[in-house]
Each structure stands twice: as C-alpha cells, then as structure tokens.
Amino acid sequence: VPALVARLILLALTLVLLAACASTISTVSEGPRTTAAIDPRAIAFAPLSGPPPPVADRLASSFAGASLARGVPLAPYRSRKSAFVVKGFMSVVSGDDGTTAVYVWDVLDTDLKRLHRISGQTTDPAKATDAWSALSQQTLDTIAETTLDQLALWMAGQ
C-alpha cells in the first residue's frame, strides 16, 4: 500500500508539473477572434491528452450530458464561439484498491493563456490489465460532473 501511495503521489506530481510547464498552449494562429461571436457562458474542450480515443470519447459524452444538466453551453473546440477553452491531461494507475484516474484541466482565455486550473482524482474499484479499460462510465460521469461543477463555480466569480 505505501508503494501505491508513493506511485499516486509521483503520478499526480508529474501531471501537475507537466501541465505547468507552459502557461499557454501553442497553436497555429487562427487569426483575430471577434467578441461578437463569443458566448460568454460557453466553454470549448481542446483534445484531451492521456487516454486512448475510446476512453476520451466516453468522457466527452459524459461532459456533454453533464453540461446539459447544468446549463453550461459547450462550443466546438475551434469554433471561436467560447469564452474559455479547457485543455485536459489525464492518467490512470492501478493499485490494490482499484484504478485511480488523475486529471488536470487548464482553463484558457481566448488568447490561450491559462486563467485557472482544476485538478482531482477518483478511484474506480475495478481492476484490469489495461487500467484505462477499468474505468466505468460512472467514474467518467463523476469526473465530468465534478469538473463542470468546479468550472461553473469559478466562472460565477468572473
């Protein structure tokens, strides 16, 4: 168990340091953004780093459902219609108590400068040789719901 705790701490620290390496995300210039087309309540999710596509797709579905339930509008990533872009990093580690998902979300402005960070972890009791496949839909739903709740709370203070 101490080895698992040490691995989780190391994993979480690695993710935070990796995400903190750049306060902005470099992209190809897409030209100036006009504020007339921006929905000040909308958020767009950049492609998620870490999970394989099937898990990322399941998590995207969780975010879509949670955003509808919370009245948080989503915009397509490159549509230039959102006030914020959310860039995520996610990793998993298997242990005696199940599979733990660790995630970090950077909230970026329209110029892709980091404004806020949301991070957390949740453990799914399932275990598998491929840790990603052990994550249940309920665990992915919990990640989406918790993230959107934290994001909405932060946005309310803006």
C-alpha positions as CSV (number, residue, x, y, z in Angstrom):
1,V,0.0,0.0,0.0
2,P,2.8,2.5,0.8
3,A,4.2,1.8,-2.7
4,L,0.8,2.6,-4.3
5,V,0.5,5.8,-2.4
6,A,4.0,6.8,-3.5
7,R,3.2,5.9,-7.1
8,L,0.0,8.0,-6.9
9,I,1.8,11.0,-5.5
10,L,4.5,10.7,-8.1
11,L,1.9,10.4,-10.9
12,A,-0.1,13.4,-9.7
13,L,3.1,15.5,-9.3
14,T,4.2,14.5,-12.7
15,L,0.9,15.5,-14.3
16,V,0.9,18.9,-12.4
17,L,4.5,19.6,-13.4
18,L,3.8,18.6,-17.0
19,A,0.8,20.8,-17.2
20,A,2.6,23.7,-15.5
21,C,5.5,23.7,-18.0
22,A,3.6,26.1,-20.2
23,S,1.2,28.8,-19.1
24,T,-0.1,28.9,-22.6
25,I,-0.8,26.3,-25.3
26,S,0.9,26.9,-28.6
27,T,-1.3,26.6,-31.6
28,V,-1.2,27.7,-35.2
29,S,-2.6,31.2,-35.4
30,E,-6.2,31.2,-36.5
31,G,-6.5,35.0,-37.0
32,P,-8.1,37.5,-34.7
33,R,-11.2,36.5,-32.7
34,T,-14.2,38.7,-32.8
35,T,-16.0,39.2,-29.5
36,A,-19.4,39.5,-31.2
37,A,-19.4,35.7,-31.9
38,I,-18.3,34.7,-28.4
39,D,-20.8,33.3,-26.0
40,P,-19.5,34.5,-22.6
41,R,-21.0,31.4,-20.9
42,A,-19.7,28.8,-23.4
43,I,-16.7,26.6,-23.0
44,A,-14.9,24.5,-25.5
45,F,-12.8,21.5,-24.7
46,A,-9.5,21.0,-26.5
47,P,-8.5,17.4,-27.3
48,L,-7.7,15.5,-24.1
49,S,-4.2,14.3,-23.5
50,G,-3.6,10.9,-22.0
51,P,-6.4,8.4,-22.5
52,P,-6.9,6.3,-25.6
53,P,-9.6,7.5,-28.1
54,P,-12.4,5.2,-26.8
55,V,-12.0,6.5,-23.2
56,A,-11.7,10.1,-24.4
57,D,-14.9,9.6,-26.4
58,R,-16.8,8.2,-23.4
59,L,-15.6,11.1,-21.3
60,A,-16.7,13.6,-23.9
61,S,-20.1,12.0,-23.8
62,S,-20.1,12.4,-20.0
63,F,-19.2,16.1,-20.4
64,A,-22.0,16.6,-22.9
65,G,-24.6,15.1,-20.6
66,A,-23.3,16.9,-17.5
67,S,-23.2,20.3,-19.4
68,L,-26.8,19.9,-20.4
69,A,-27.9,19.1,-16.9
70,R,-26.0,22.1,-15.6
71,G,-27.0,24.6,-18.3
72,V,-23.3,25.1,-19.3
73,P,-23.2,25.6,-23.1
74,L,-20.4,23.8,-25.0
75,A,-18.9,25.1,-28.2
76,P,-16.9,23.2,-30.8
77,Y,-13.2,23.5,-30.0
78,R,-12.1,25.6,-33.0
79,S,-15.3,27.4,-33.5
80,R,-14.1,30.6,-31.8
81,K,-17.5,30.9,-30.1
82,S,-16.5,30.2,-26.5
83,A,-15.2,32.5,-23.8
84,F,-13.0,29.7,-22.4
85,V,-11.0,26.7,-23.8
86,V,-10.4,23.8,-21.4
87,K,-7.3,21.7,-22.0
88,G,-7.1,18.5,-20.1
89,F,-4.5,16.0,-19.1
90,M,-5.5,12.6,-17.6
91,S,-3.7,9.5,-16.4
92,V,-4.6,6.3,-14.6
93,V,-2.8,4.0,-12.2
94,S,-3.9,0.5,-10.9
95,G,-3.5,-0.4,-7.3
96,D,-4.8,-2.7,-4.6
97,D,-7.9,-0.6,-4.2
98,G,-8.8,-0.3,-7.9
99,T,-7.9,2.1,-10.7
100,T,-7.3,5.7,-9.9
101,A,-7.8,8.4,-12.6
102,V,-5.9,11.6,-12.0
103,Y,-6.8,14.7,-14.1
104,V,-5.8,18.3,-14.6
105,W,-7.8,20.9,-16.5
106,D,-6.4,24.2,-17.5
107,V,-9.0,26.9,-18.3
108,L,-7.6,29.2,-21.0
109,D,-8.8,32.5,-22.3
110,T,-9.4,33.3,-26.0
111,D,-5.7,34.0,-26.4
112,L,-4.9,30.6,-24.9
113,K,-3.4,32.0,-21.7
114,R,-4.1,29.9,-18.5
115,L,-6.6,31.6,-16.2
116,H,-7.5,28.7,-13.8
117,R,-6.6,25.1,-13.0
118,I,-8.9,22.3,-11.9
119,S,-7.4,19.0,-10.7
120,G,-8.6,15.9,-9.0
121,Q,-8.6,12.2,-8.8
122,T,-11.2,9.5,-8.4
123,T,-10.8,5.7,-7.8
124,D,-12.8,3.1,-9.6
125,P,-12.9,-0.2,-7.7
126,A,-12.5,-2.2,-10.9
127,K,-9.1,-3.5,-11.9
128,A,-7.8,-4.6,-15.3
129,T,-4.5,-5.3,-17.1
130,D,-5.2,-2.2,-19.1
131,A,-6.0,0.4,-16.5
132,W,-7.9,2.6,-19.0
133,S,-10.4,-0.2,-19.7
134,A,-11.1,-0.5,-15.9
135,L,-12.7,3.0,-15.8
136,S,-16.5,2.6,-15.6
137,Q,-19.0,5.0,-17.2
138,Q,-20.0,6.1,-13.7
139,T,-16.4,7.1,-12.9
140,L,-16.1,9.1,-16.1
141,D,-19.5,10.7,-15.3
142,T,-18.2,11.6,-11.9
143,I,-15.1,13.2,-13.4
144,A,-17.2,15.3,-15.8
145,E,-19.7,16.3,-13.2
146,T,-17.1,17.3,-10.6
147,T,-15.1,19.2,-13.2
148,L,-18.1,21.1,-14.5
149,D,-19.3,22.0,-11.0
150,Q,-15.8,23.4,-10.2
151,L,-15.7,25.2,-13.5
152,A,-19.2,26.7,-13.1
153,L,-18.2,27.9,-9.5
154,W,-15.1,29.5,-10.9
155,M,-17.0,31.1,-13.8
156,A,-19.5,32.6,-11.4
157,G,-16.8,34.6,-9.8
158,Q,-15.5,36.1,-13.1
